[in-house]
């Protein structure tokens, strides 16, 4: 590999601004799809985490496999994607309105031992899905539950009628 080939590897094949605009557009488009179109799954990781992993993996792969003309193109694109993730996390931390927009609010699934079927339908959960999650937390009957909420990350929090908040076994200290 000559010095000229090495230099060409680290120059841009297109404008860094164009790469940033492309990366930003894809990030925002995919975020909107993940946040507002796809349902949250019980026990899933955060939407932004999945999005970041997928986009960075794809951008990095393209940079490494010569889909882009240069490595620098891939570096700018990955930097843009990571930058958007950081900006959204920062904005959600500092501004409640942004936090409410980016993070799904908790959804009440059980109130005083009664299943709220309308809310289950919103998340495409069956009663069997709910009961499975309750059993995983040591609850045999929905009558034992004061409230059960699906959190923004898809986890289900349960507060028993006796006031104890249940923790899943993996959340308990070892």
PyMOL commands that set and color helices and strands:
alter all, ss='L'
color gray80, all
select helices_A, chain A and resi 3-9+16-37+47-64+71-94+96-102+117-122+127-136+142-144+169-171
alter helices_A, ss='H'
color red, helices_A
select strands_A, chain A and resi 107-111+114-115+145-150+156-160+165-166
alter strands_A, ss='S'
color yellow, strands_A
deselect
rebuild
show_as cartoon
